[in-house]
């Protein structure tokens, strides 16, 4: 992938060892009233390409039981019931979120408390969008819906081509709660990427009483986090109230040089309109900066150890390794038999990313008639970003011919900074109506329209004989050498209609459908590869393509049944069909129809491949089926779910061609089938003590018998889905005694296939964390003076956590694995006033 955070890894992984990440993931979750989200773009590239043609490397069962509502940060309710899960929906309360280190990624909390979910990252807070991996019943965050207060969040994770990550959309402390739809779908979830499930986040409302909160966290690796919030209270007889908040998180990287920094600000205003409506305005600002962690092959992790990372600050070593990677097929002295030539190319000087986002929405809720409600949301999301790092496969031309000197140093500069500048602008609205109709029917209908403009400009900056580029500054366009410029424009329209019929008290049946159409026009607007080659950059072809694709489905049905009986028992099922629109990103990115295509010979250009594929490609679809049972009482809660997914039109980028002249095709590789089950039980034997255990099993298998890869045919029928574990176990113990709280959380993640032939696997691991806290109550003018101490990775496990990008067909030559953070300690003091 060309200028992305870990530029080194993007460019340098063997091009023909990649399938698209699109072929990963399968089955998942269901109905949630407000849920929507996204997709994590699959970027990758590698050394082979560099030498020739390259490719960079929940919805609760009843109508208004669907969403979380909150009047303050401490209380979250689902309808009028005690906070609990319903049907195919799991609810996570603010109380549960407070059991984790402040500022923890909400998806990480979901994964540690929800059966069938798995989250992994390089850092304890889970902020690293490049390395974050989230799966829920086989689908990753690029295939799940996500909403914030009903506003579509679009793509979650790295690059943000058409959305914004939850960690940058809102401060975690300002969330009142969240729900996860684990069923077959949710008609009123506005998303063009969701294949089965959704995450719904609800921000807290301003408090009725004026006040505020401050908290300060300190931790390992010079980590600190500051949070402050001010609530106005009710200001006038009309009920106007607002809050404003600020958070800053800073920490050094736990290995290598660099840091992570995130600055956030939120503001929310609520204005009641008489007795029959209210208008709410929300604004969120996020500014995330980080040095990246190096992605590894399994061999690099095993041979070089947990702490292996970028070569900074050894500049001479960085030049030497870039020379071996770009100009030879050998490895430096001392690394024969330890690292391959490709793995030498994966190491580079540094990599970094910067993402700045602005999210705003205005929501109007009105009771139009006694039995008719209206919910309108107008929203916008503007984002700018820089993704870059050292590229070992281009040469800075101003410093002469590159050669290896007798003393082992390098003349010339066999590397340069690859820096991408991206800009996203999303604008749209949603409109929903709810109608209480005769005969116990509640009808809902609505539509969503959005326009998204995405620009991605790739640039090169020279490194110097004795010094490298600046890390995160001075990237002036006037100093850049443009490589290519991509631009995409997308229009999305979705409509839904559903009726929830209360057959008898406690028994409901939902039926309805949604229509979705998305058209994307764009691709490469300019390509300067030939000019760069003439100037001596040793640039390689970036595979330009341009054109239009439309994904459309007029009728995607959904049926849901929920039955509460004998006071504590619940039985439910979900059935739904879903469609996912086409991905887009840049010409250097495989895993989507516009990127990583073609080879630089007549008749095999990327444009030729795109034109040929356009008539054959079809959007990915799933049929999801879920059936479950839940028992809930004060002493014991238990649930069991079985789910099945049929996956159609599985799209993948398949790399073909020789090592020196690789190209890829984006095509339909057939079907996938998934069966799975989740079992969870919670006991509350004494007051204040709650013990939860869950077990998840997943059997996701590809059904294709013949995949054409590099001129050969591979049979992946019966192979387990890459990157997703077959078994997971979770245990959580929480004990509250008076003002003290103790929490212990442990997760077991089974082995994960890292290739489509399942010949290489990511080892299984256990991961535990613990938190202790005490509330001192009121001291002077301060209230709820609260202290907590948390330990992440309690037993200091050395494990592979996140995975980014496409999987290989076989073998271990794909540097897309991230090592999890070691044991870290965090202490927090907070107070309200």
LINTACOR-V938005 format. One line per field, one symbol per residue. phi: phi as a letter, one per 30 degrees, with the letter a starting at -180 (. if undefined). psi: psi as a letter, one per 20 degrees, with the letter a starting at -180 (. if undefined). A space follows every 50 residues. Layout:
# LINTACOR-V938005
phi=???
psi=???
This chain:
# LINTACOR-V938005
phi=.ddbeceededcceedcccdddddiafacbebdbaalaacdccaaadede dbchbee.cddcdhcdcdbacadcbbbchcdedadbhdcccccddddddc eejdeedddeddbcdicbbbadbddiddddcdbbbbhjccddccdabbhi ddcidcjdihdbabdddcdadedcddlabbdccclbddddaccdcabacc cbdddeddcdlaabbbcbadhhdbbcbbbbcdidcaddjeaabbbbbbbb adddbickacbbcbbbbbbcbdbicblacbcbbbbbbcbadddddbddde dddcjeddaedecdddddddddddddcbccbdejcdicbddddedddbda aaabbbbbbbabcbcbddbebbcbbbbcbbbcbbabbaldcdbbbdddci ddacdedjdccibdaadcbccbbbbcbaabbbbcbdcdiicccbbabbbb cbcbbbccbcbddbebbcdddbaicdddcdcdcabcbbbbcbbbbbbbbc cddaeibbbcblabbbbbbcclkdcabceddddddjdhdcdcidablbbb cbbdbcdbbbbbbcbhiccbbabbbacbbcdddaaadccdjadcbicibd beibdddddddddedcdbddbbccbbbabbcbbdcbbbbbbbbbbccchd caccdbjdedbdbbbcadcjcbbbbabbbbbbcbdbejcbbbbbbbbbbc bdcdcbcdbhiccccceiddedicddbbbbbbcbbcbhccbbbbbbbccd dbdcbddidbbdddacbbbbbbbbcdidbiddchdbbbbbbchechdcbd cdbbjdcddaibbbdbcbdddddbcbbbbbacb
psi=qdmrgmhghghjqogjjprqihiaqaqbrbpqgopqbaqoqoprargggh ieiqop.npqhrpjjhqqqqiriippqocjrqorqqckppporhgghiir ppipphhhgghiipqiqppqriqhikhnhhipppqolhqriijqqpqoki ppibppbqhlhkapqhiihqphhjphaqqpojbirohjooqiipihaqpo qpqqqqqhpqbaqqqppqaqlkqqppppqpphrphrhijpqrqprqqppp qqqiqaqarppppqpqppppoqnbjkrqpppqppppoppqqqqpqqrhgg ghhirhipbripjnhhhggghhghghirkaqqpijpigqrhghhhhpagr qrqpppqppqqppppqngrhjpqpoppprqoppqqpprrpojjrpoiika ppqpqhjirpqanlrrpppqoqppoppaqqpqppporrkkpopqqrqppq pppppoppqqpqrrhiqrrqgkrkmphhiqopgrpqpqppppppqqpqpo pogrpipqppqarqpppppppabphqpkggggghijikqqpjmqqqapqp ppphooqpppppopqlgiqppqqqpqpqqprqqqfriiorjrhiqkqrrl qpikrhhggghhhhihqqqqqqppppprqppprhhppqqpqpqppppqlo qqopprrrhimqrrqorpjbrqqpqrqppqppqmhrpippppqqppppnp qqiphopooliqppojpiqqpqipqhqqpqppppppodjqppppppppor qppjqhikipqpqrqppqqqpqqpoibpociqqlopqqpqpqlhjlpoqp eqppaqqrgrrmkomkqppqqapqqppppqqq.
